[in-house]
Amino acid sequence: MNDSEPRTEIENIIKKLNIDRNSFFEISKNNYKKIENKIISKFIYKKDGFDFNLNRGYLRYNPKLRCIGINYLITNVWWEWFKLLPNMIERTEAFYIVFTGESYTWIYSGFLDELMLILYHGSPIGGGDCYIVSKKFDWFIGYSDDGDFVTCVDDSSYFSIDKIAILDKNIKVVIL
C-alpha cells in the first residue's frame, strides 16, 4: 500500500461528504509525533527488540492495563466492529484516530459521527491498523485486519465488559 493511500482516501471522503474540518482533521506534522509517542508510552509495552511505532501495536499492549478482546463469531466483514462504537464511546468527546501500517502513520482528531461516516464510506484502514484513543490517554480501541479482532485497553475504569458483551449477539468478549 502506498504511504499516502489512507490519507488520500480519508481526504476524498471528507471533501465528498463535506465534513466540517473542525469536527475531523489531520493532526499537523509538528504535533503528530508527540501524540504518537504519548500513545506508545501509555499503551504499548516497550521491550527490547521492538521498534517503537504503532504498527501492529496490538501484539504488545502494556500488560499493566486491562485489555478486552472482541471477536465476531459469524462474520469476517472487516467493518462490523465499528458498528459497536456508538455504544462504547461518547459522541460529544473528541478523540484521536490513528491509521497506521508498515510505512505510514496518519493521526486525526475527530468526533464519533464524523469517524463513522468516514469508515462507512471508505476503507481507510486498508492493510493496516486503526486506533481510537482518548485525548486524555485513558482508553484505547484498536483494530487490526490481521485477525479481524478489536481490543479495548484501559485502566479498568472506562469500558464495561458486561455492556460490551450485550451489544451484539455475534461477538465474543474476553479479557486478554
C-alpha positions as CSV (number, residue, x, y, z in Angstrom):
1,M,0.0,0.0,0.0
2,N,1.2,3.4,-0.9
3,D,2.1,5.6,2.2
4,S,-0.4,8.2,1.3
5,E,-3.3,6.0,0.2
6,P,-5.2,6.0,3.6
7,R,-4.8,9.8,3.9
8,T,-5.9,10.3,0.3
9,E,-9.0,8.2,0.8
10,I,-9.9,10.0,4.1
11,E,-9.4,13.4,2.5
12,N,-11.5,12.4,-0.5
13,I,-14.3,11.3,1.8
14,I,-14.1,14.5,3.9
15,K,-14.5,16.5,0.7
16,K,-17.2,14.3,-0.9
17,L,-19.3,14.4,2.3
18,N,-18.5,18.0,3.2
19,I,-17.3,17.0,6.6
20,D,-16.6,20.0,8.8
21,R,-12.8,20.4,9.2
22,N,-13.4,21.5,12.8
23,S,-15.0,18.1,13.5
24,F,-12.5,15.9,11.8
25,F,-9.0,17.0,10.8
26,E,-5.5,15.7,10.3
27,I,-3.0,16.5,13.1
28,S,-0.2,18.7,11.9
29,K,3.2,17.1,11.3
30,N,4.5,19.4,14.1
31,N,2.3,17.7,16.6
32,Y,1.7,14.1,15.4
33,K,5.0,12.7,16.6
34,K,4.3,14.0,20.2
35,I,0.9,12.3,20.2
36,E,2.2,9.1,18.7
37,N,4.9,9.0,21.4
38,K,2.4,9.6,24.2
39,I,0.2,6.7,22.8
40,I,3.2,4.4,22.7
41,S,4.4,5.3,26.2
42,K,0.9,4.7,27.7
43,F,-0.4,1.7,25.8
44,I,2.4,-0.1,24.1
45,Y,4.7,-2.5,26.1
46,K,8.3,-1.4,25.5
47,K,10.5,-4.4,25.1
48,D,14.0,-4.8,23.7
49,G,13.9,-5.8,20.1
50,F,10.8,-3.9,19.1
51,D,10.8,-0.7,17.1
52,F,8.7,1.9,18.8
53,N,6.0,2.6,16.3
54,L,2.3,1.9,16.4
55,N,2.0,-0.5,13.5
56,R,1.0,-3.9,15.0
57,G,0.8,-2.4,18.4
58,Y,-1.9,-4.9,19.3
59,L,0.8,-7.5,19.6
60,R,2.4,-5.7,22.5
61,Y,-0.1,-3.8,24.7
62,N,1.0,-2.6,28.1
63,P,0.4,-5.5,30.5
64,K,-0.3,-3.1,33.4
65,L,-3.5,-2.1,31.6
66,R,-6.7,-4.2,31.1
67,C,-7.1,-5.5,27.6
68,I,-10.5,-6.6,26.4
69,G,-10.8,-8.6,23.2
70,I,-13.9,-8.5,20.9
71,N,-14.2,-11.1,18.2
72,Y,-17.1,-11.6,15.8
73,L,-18.3,-15.2,15.8
74,I,-20.1,-15.3,12.5
75,T,-18.8,-12.7,10.0
76,N,-15.4,-11.7,8.8
77,V,-16.5,-8.5,7.3
78,W,-13.9,-6.0,8.4
79,W,-16.2,-3.1,9.1
80,E,-18.6,-4.9,11.5
81,W,-16.5,-3.9,14.5
82,F,-17.1,-0.1,14.2
83,K,-20.9,-0.5,14.4
84,L,-20.2,-1.1,18.1
85,L,-18.5,2.3,18.7
86,P,-21.7,4.4,19.3
87,N,-22.4,2.3,22.3
88,M,-18.9,2.3,23.6
89,I,-17.6,5.9,23.4
90,E,-19.2,9.3,23.9
91,R,-20.5,11.1,20.8
92,T,-19.6,14.5,22.3
93,E,-15.9,13.7,23.1
94,A,-13.2,14.4,20.6
95,F,-10.5,11.7,20.3
96,Y,-7.5,10.8,18.2
97,I,-7.8,8.4,15.3
98,V,-4.6,6.7,14.1
99,F,-4.3,4.9,10.8
100,T,-1.0,3.1,10.7
101,G,0.7,0.5,8.5
102,E,4.2,-0.8,7.6
103,S,5.4,2.6,6.3
104,Y,2.8,5.2,7.3
105,T,1.1,6.8,10.3
106,W,-1.7,9.3,9.9
107,I,-3.3,10.8,13.0
108,Y,-6.6,12.7,13.0
109,S,-8.7,14.4,15.6
110,G,-12.4,14.0,15.4
111,F,-15.8,13.0,16.8
112,L,-17.7,9.8,16.5
113,D,-20.3,10.8,14.0
114,E,-17.6,12.0,11.5
115,L,-15.5,8.9,12.1
116,M,-18.5,6.7,11.4
117,L,-19.1,8.5,8.1
118,I,-15.5,8.0,7.0
119,L,-15.5,4.3,7.9
120,Y,-18.8,3.7,6.3
121,H,-17.9,5.4,3.0
122,G,-14.5,4.0,2.5
123,S,-11.8,1.6,3.8
124,P,-9.1,3.9,5.0
125,I,-7.7,1.1,7.2
126,G,-6.5,-0.8,4.2
127,G,-3.9,-3.3,5.2
128,G,-3.0,-1.6,8.4
129,D,-4.4,-0.8,11.9
130,C,-6.8,1.7,13.2
131,Y,-6.6,3.0,16.8
132,I,-9.1,5.3,18.5
133,V,-7.6,7.0,21.5
134,S,-9.0,9.3,24.2
135,K,-7.4,12.7,24.2
136,K,-6.8,12.2,27.9
137,F,-4.9,8.9,27.0
138,D,-7.1,6.9,29.4
139,W,-8.6,4.5,26.9
140,F,-7.7,3.0,23.6
141,I,-9.6,0.9,21.0
142,G,-7.5,-0.9,18.4
143,Y,-8.4,-2.8,15.3
144,S,-6.1,-4.8,13.0
145,D,-7.1,-6.5,9.8
146,D,-4.6,-9.3,10.7
147,G,-7.2,-11.1,12.8
148,D,-10.4,-9.0,12.5
149,F,-10.1,-8.5,16.2
150,V,-10.9,-5.5,18.3
151,T,-9.1,-4.6,21.5
152,C,-10.2,-2.1,24.2
153,V,-7.5,-1.1,26.6
154,D,-7.9,0.9,29.7
155,D,-7.1,1.0,33.4
156,S,-10.3,-0.9,34.2
157,S,-12.4,2.3,34.7
158,Y,-13.7,3.2,31.2
159,F,-15.0,0.1,29.4
160,S,-17.7,-2.2,30.8
161,I,-17.2,-5.8,29.8
162,D,-20.9,-6.6,30.6
163,K,-22.1,-3.7,28.5
164,I,-19.8,-4.6,25.5
165,A,-20.9,-8.3,25.7
166,I,-24.6,-7.4,25.1
167,L,-24.0,-5.0,22.2
168,D,-24.2,-7.8,19.6
169,K,-25.1,-11.5,20.0
170,N,-22.5,-12.3,17.4
171,I,-19.5,-11.2,19.4
172,K,-17.3,-12.9,22.0
173,V,-15.8,-10.7,24.7
174,V,-12.8,-11.8,26.6
175,I,-10.1,-10.4,28.9
176,L,-6.7,-10.9,27.2
